[in-house]
Structure formats: structure tokens, C-alpha cells
Amino acid sequence: MAHFKTALITGASSGLGYAIALELARSGTRSFALLSRRAEPLEELAAELKSLGATARVVPIDVSEHDELIRVIQELDEEVGGFDLVLANAGIGSSGPALQIDFHALRNTINVNVLGAMATIMAVLRPMVKRGHGTVAGMSSIAGQRGLPGSGAYSASKSALSTWLDTLRADTSKTGIHVTDIRPGFVKTPMTDKHTYHMPFLVDIDVAARRCVRDLENGKAVCSFPAPMKWFLWGLRRMPDWLWRAVAKRIAKVR
């Protein structure tokens, strides 16, 4: 089991990123780099981490500014002598039927959820390989396992990230680097609080954070939870197309 001394987390100003940072501190992580667009909640998190015996560098930044993001992360990595854990957690939820969402919203979702995550991880990948150890992780979603009605942009972005992490794991298999794909179902966060539809098997955020940290420390390739939602999506993915089309219509009506 690995215990991370240093960690960088994007999207740390709220939700699961915020909760994971606190759980990591409780587990022994002592140095953090916290990245998000909003500085004030990052400062609040840094204060909480300090009370747990950790230090934190707060960096307000938009992960869709990919070149700047890479430059900043590489500088931070050099400053701390190399991060043990880099978690590409920043993400946005762009929901709505295809005919009600425009291309700009689609592009923004891909820029943040896919390219922002890729830039975050690629910024530290070669230094980690050179050191021969480290963990990189991306926050995808169970929703990426099938194209869910009304969530095309979000599902597609998470599917793309999962596929890329799968490839990255194979490409770095002999380097000592661990690659973890975190695939939560519905977690109670400010993002899901905006949803008006029923969210089955909704997970408390602290429970979710503990699960994520446990699987990261254990070097798991995939962290997918909760189990009922995981197996439900597993079943949907393996449905024959004719049956999936019927099920998708029913889901669309509910949402």
C-alpha cells in the first residue's frame, strides 16, 4: 500500500476533489498543490489541511487553458521534488438532450473533462517515469460506460478519459507508474445538487472520498462504485443494441 507524501489535485475547490484532499491528509499526505478556478474555496481547504498537519499551495487556474496548465504543473512538480500523486479531478457536467445543447457547451466539456485531464497528467508523466514511481489518476465516471440519454457530452467525455487511461496504463506498465481510473456513480456534490431527476444509489461524499483514497493507495487500476450502479451500467453496456434502444427511450422519458 502506497502512502502519498505529496499530491496535486485539480478541481479541488469543491465536491469530491475537496473531500479527497481532506481524506488524503488524514491518511498522511503532508504537501498539496490545489488547483481550481476559484481561489477562495481553495484557501478554505488549505486552512482545513493545515489543521490536519499538512501544507498546501493554492493555484487559481482554468484547466481548459492547457498550455498554461502544463507549465504551472511542471513548475510545481520541480518545486516539491516530484509529486507522488497527481489527480486530474476537474470536470464539468454538460447535460441536456442533443437538440437542446449547442456546440460551444460540447466543446467546453471536452476541453475540461478530457483535454484538461490529459494535460494535467502529461505534465508530470515523464518526470514520474524518470523517478520510477508515482500515481496518476483521472476522475471519469460510471456514466462513461454507455451513452446515456440527455448526457451525451458528459458521457462521451468520461468514456474518452477512461479509454485514454486504459491505454496509458498499458504504455507505462514497466515504468513503476500506477494509473487509476476513478469511476464514481452519483455522489452528493454541488454538481449533482443541480440535477432535478432521480439519482439512484446516491453516495455520501465522505464515503466516496474514503473509497477513492483507499483504492489509490492500493494501486487499483479502476475504482468504480457504488456496486449496484457499477453492475447496472455493466449490464447496460452489454445489452444488444435493439434492447438498449428500448431502454434508452424509457430513460429519456424519466429524465
RALIN-V116765 format. One record per pair of residues at least 12 apart in sequence whose C-alpha atoms are under 7 Angstrom apart, sorted by sequence separation. I is the first residue (numbers start at 1). J is the second residue. If there is no record, write none. Layout:
I|J, I|J
//
This chain:
143|155, 144|156, 186|199, 144|158, 145|159, 165|179, 188|202, 43|58, 94|109, 121|136, 144|159, 186|201, 187|202, 188|203, 42|58, 165|181, 186|202, 187|203, 188|204, 189|205, 92|109, 141|158, 186|203, 187|204, 188|205, 140|158, 187|205, 162|181, 92|112, 39|60, 91|112, 92|113, 117|138, 140|161, 12|34, 34|56, 38|60, 91|113, 140|162, 5|28, 6|29, 12|35, 13|36, 30|53, 31|54, 32|55, 33|56, 34|57, 35|58, 36|59, 37|60, 90|113, 5|29, 6|30, 7|31, 8|32, 9|33, 10|34, 11|35, 12|36, 25|49, 30|54, 31|55, 32|56, 33|57, 34|58, 35|59, 36|60, 37|61, 3|28, 4|29, 5|30, 6|31, 7|32, 8|33, 9|34, 10|35, 11|36, 13|38, 29|54, 30|55, 31|56, 32|57, 33|58, 34|59, 35|60, 36|61, 37|62, 5|31, 6|32, 7|33, 8|34, 9|35, 10|36, 26|52, 35|61, 36|62, 18|45, 22|49, 25|52, 13|41, 201|229, 13|42, 25|54, 88|117, 12|42, 88|120, 88|121, 86|121, 180|216, 180|220, 181|221, 182|222, 183|223, 184|224, 185|225, 140|181, 141|182, 142|183, 178|219, 180|221, 181|222, 182|223, 183|224, 184|225, 185|226, 135|177, 136|178, 137|179, 138|180, 139|181, 140|182, 141|183, 142|184, 179|221, 180|222, 181|223, 182|224, 183|225, 184|226, 114|157, 132|175, 133|176, 134|177, 135|178, 136|179, 137|180, 138|181, 139|182, 140|183, 141|184, 142|185, 109|153, 113|157, 132|176, 133|177, 134|178, 135|179, 136|180, 137|181, 138|182, 139|183, 141|185, 185|229, 109|154, 132|177, 114|160, 129|175, 64|111, 106|153, 110|157, 114|161, 64|112, 129|177, 63|112, 70|119, 74|123, 85|134, 86|135, 87|136, 88|137, 89|138, 66|116, 70|120, 73|123, 74|124, 84|134, 85|135, 86|136, 87|137, 88|138, 89|139, 69|120, 84|135, 85|136, 86|137, 87|138, 88|139, 64|116, 97|149, 98|150, 63|116, 66|119, 70|123, 97|150, 96|150, 97|151, 98|152, 95|150, 96|151, 95|151, 197|255, 94|153, 95|154, 94|154, 93|154, 17|89, 8|83, 7|83, 6|83, 7|84, 8|85, 9|86, 10|87, 6|84, 7|85, 8|86, 9|87, 10|88, 11|89, 5|84, 6|85, 7|86, 8|87, 9|88, 10|89, 11|90, 4|84, 9|89, 10|90, 11|91, 4|85, 142|230, 145|233, 142|233, 146|237, 145|237, 149|248, 149|251, 150|252, 149|252, 15|189, 15|190, 19|205, 23|209, 19|206, 23|210, 16|205, 20|209, 24|213, 19|209, 23|213, 16|209, 20|213, 3|217, 2|217, 1|217, 2|218, 1|218
//
